[in-house]
Amino acid sequence: MSTRSIPLSLIRYQGPMLRAWSRAFARSWLPFVRPSQNPAEFEDLAAIHCPLPIELVRAYIAWSGGQEEGVLPPHMFAQWGLPLALQVIEQSKYDLVDIINQGVHMRCNGPLPLDAPLVVRASLHSMREEQGRADLDVRIVTGTKQRHDLVEATLHTTFLSPAARRAVLRSARVQVESWQTLGVWHAEPDDGFQFALLTGDFNPIHWIDAIGRKSAFGRTVLQGLGLFARTYECLQESMAVYELDLRFLRPIPLPSGSLQVQVSPEVDVVDGYHLRVVDAEGRVRAAGRVQTQATE
């Protein structure tokens, strides 16, 4: 599907995320409205999300490279879960404009129905502060009234002081003798804007060239959850993905060139398959692991 075919009218479904980003920019411009300290305990949040319009679901599936199967893609939690996750982080003292998404862990316990309201919960899973950085893991759980935990996702986010910006990446490097390529994809120049139309993530570093050039990345880059969605769909063509843990090591520039989704040839009993996303120059852009079924 050409991303150019995604209609601008889909922005009308992104109200919650647009309001969340409006609050984030207001907090950045008016820092006195932010808390001066983190709360002793973060409040858990919950919401009921109405069934998504089928035109939005179909456009999202086509963009991510999936197949229509009568259910919601599990990684589409970006559309309904991010606004609630940002509200959790808003309870902190940090400037949301400076947020860095370092990865996502997602577990699929069951299919998400197309035609039922979704029960969404967001909570702070953990927080660590050290050496000029703060790491906040936010958990988003999506389900229905019948089962609340159909998809469990944890966002690994980071806030850095200027002195700590060179130490963004944290990921254990796995030594694998050979890799098997399961799929290839690439990001087009306007994919940041198209993903924003589908999810509401209109952070300007993803679609406004002038702002992207002034950012730490030096250009516009694809949203991390866009990378996550396309990696999942490449894997799903060859295996039934139960659990996907992907850390973002280098941003995906727009355009990106060829990106290969590769897995280790052998599966580990505990960790599953090791996984990486590699660009045409052999640089590892993301790495992690994938499980094809639940372990006992």
N, C-alpha and C positions, 0 to 999 in steps of 0.2 A: 504493500500500500504506500502510495506517495503521501508523505506527511502534509503536503500542500492541500490534500483533500479534507483535512480536519477543519470543520467550520468554526469560524470565530464565535458563532452563537453558543457554543458549548461553555463559554465563560459564564453564562448565566447559572450554571450549576456549581460554581466555585465560590459562592458567597462566604461560607464559613472560613475558608482559607484566605480569601482576600481580606476579610476583617481581621484575621489573625496577623497577617503581614502589616496591615495598617497600624495595629496596636504596637507591633514590633518596631516599626519606624518611628512612631510617636515616642516610644520609650527611649529610642536612641537619640532623638533630637532633644528630648526633655528628660535628661537622666535623673532629675530630682523626683520623677514619678516612679522610679524603680525602687524596690526595697534596698536598704543599705546593707542588709545582712540576709543570708539564707534562712528560711524558717527552720525551726527545730524539727518539724515534720511536714512533709509535703502532702497536700490533700489529693486523694484519688478522685478521678473524674469519670463520669459515665454519661452516655447519651444513647438515645434510640434514633437510628438512621433509617429513613424511609427507603424503600426499594429504589435503586438507581434507574434513571431513564435508559431504555434500551439503546438509544442512539449514542449515549455516552459510553456505555459498556462496549458496544461494537467498535467504536472508534478507538477505545483504549486497547482492546484485544488486537485489532489490526496494527496499531502502532508498535505494540510490544512484540509482535510476531507470533501470537498465540492462535489457537483454534477455538471457534465457538462450540461449546459443549453443553450449553444449557445451565452453566454455573458461572459465578464470578471468579476471575483470576485471583488467587490468594494475595498476590503482590499488589492488587488494586487497593489494599488498605491505605495506600498513600493518599487516596482521594478522600476517604471518610475519617481516617485515623490521625493524620497530621494535625488538623486544627485542634483536636483534643490534646495531642502530645505537646503542641506549642503552649497551650494553656497551662499544662503542668510546669513547663520550663519557665513560664512567665512568673511563677511564684518565687523564682530565684532572683538574685541580684545581678545576673549577667545580661549583657546586651545581646538580644537575639539576632541582631544584624550580623554579629560576629560568629554565629554558630557555624561549626564545621561538622558535616556528617562523615563519620569515619567508617561506617559499616552498618550492616543489618543482619540480624539472626532471625530466621522465620521457621516456624514449625507448622505443618499442615495436618491437623487432626481429623479433618473432614471437609467436604465441599461446602462452599458458601452459596446458598440459594439465590437465584435471581429475583424471585418474587416475594421475598419475606423481609420484614423489617430486620435490621441488624442491631444487635446489642453491642455497643462499643465501650470499652473501658481503657483508661490510660492512667499510668502510675509511674512514679519514680522508682526504678528498680535498684539503682545504686548511684553514688556520687563520690568522686575522689578529687581532692585538691592537693596539688604538689608542684613545686618548682615553676610557678607562673602559669599553670594550666589547671583547668577543671574539666573532668570527664563525667558526663551525666548519661546514664543509660535509662531510657524511657521505654516502658513496656506498653504495647498496645494489644489488647485481646479483643477479637471479633467473633461473634457467634449469633445465635438466635435465642428466642425464649426457651426453646427445647434444649439447646446445648450452647453454653456461653463461650467455649474455648475452641472453636473450629479452626481459627488461625491465630497463632501467638507470634508476635513480632517484637523484637527489641531493637531500638535505634541507639547506636553508639555515637554520641555527640560530644564535641569538645569546644571549649572556649580557651583562647590563648592570650596571654599578655604579649605585647610586641617583642619582648626579649625571647619568648619561647616559640615564636612562629616557625623557626627552622626545625623544630623537633616534633612536627605534626604526626608523622607516620609511626604507628606502633603495630607491628605484626611479626610474629615469629616466621622466619623463612624455613620452608620445608624443602628438604633435599629429595628430589625425585629423579631417578635416572632417565626416564623418558616420559613423554606426555602424549596423550591421545586427544586429538582435536575432534570435538563433537559438533561444533558449529562455528560459523563466522557471521559477524554483523558489523555494521558501521553506523556512525552517527552523522547525520547531515547538518548543514549549517544552521538550519532553523529548528532542529529537534528540541532545543531547550525551550523555545516558545511553544512548540506543539505539545510537549509534555506538560507545560504549565496550563495550557487550555484543558488538558485532560484531568489534572490533579489540583490545580490552583496554586502550585509552587512557582510564583512569579518573582522570585528573587532575581533582581536585574542582572546579576553576574552570569545568568544562564541565557540571556537573550538580548541584552543591550550591549552592543560592541564597545561603546565608549566606557561604560562602567566595568565591563569585563577586562579591558586593557589596564584599568587602574587598580584592579583587584590583585591579590597575592598570586593569582594564577596567570596574570598577564594577557588573558583572553577569555572569551566566553567558554564555559564548560558545561557538560551535560549534568543534570541532577543525578546524585548518587542513586536515588531510587529508580531513575530511568535505566541506569546501568544494571541495577539489580533485577529489574523486570525483564530486560532483554536477555540477561544471562540465564535467568530461570527458564525462559521459554526455549533457549537453545538446549539446555539440559533436558527439558521435558520431552523433547523430540526423541531422545534416546533412553530415557529412564523415567520412572514415576518418582518425582521428587517429594520426599517427605519432610526433609529438613535441609535448609540452606543457610550457611553462615559465610558471609562475604565481607571482607574488609577492603576499604577503598585506599589504595596505596598511592596512586597518582590520578589526577583528574583526567576525564575524557575530554579532549579539546573538540571544539566544533569548527569545522568538520574533523572527523577522527581518523579517517583511513580505516584499513581493515583491522578488525579485532577478533582474535580467536579465543573461543571458550574451550579450555583443555582440562582433562582430568587425568589422574594417575591411572595406570593400567590395572593396578591391583587395589582391592578394597581392604581397608583396615577394619577390624572387628569393632573397634570403638569409634573411630573418627569417620568412617565411611571413605569415600573417595576424596583425595586432595584435589583442589580446584584452583585454576588461575585464569585470568583474562590477560592476553598478551597482545601488544600492538605489532605493527608490521616491522618495527625495528627490534623486536624481541624484548621490549621493556614490559615488566609486569605491572599492569594497571590495577588489578585487584586479585586477591587470593583468599582462599578459605577452604571449606569442605562441604560436601553434599552427602546426605544420607538418603537411601532409596526406600527404607522402611524403618519402622520404630524398632529400637533395640530394647530387649528385656532388661 
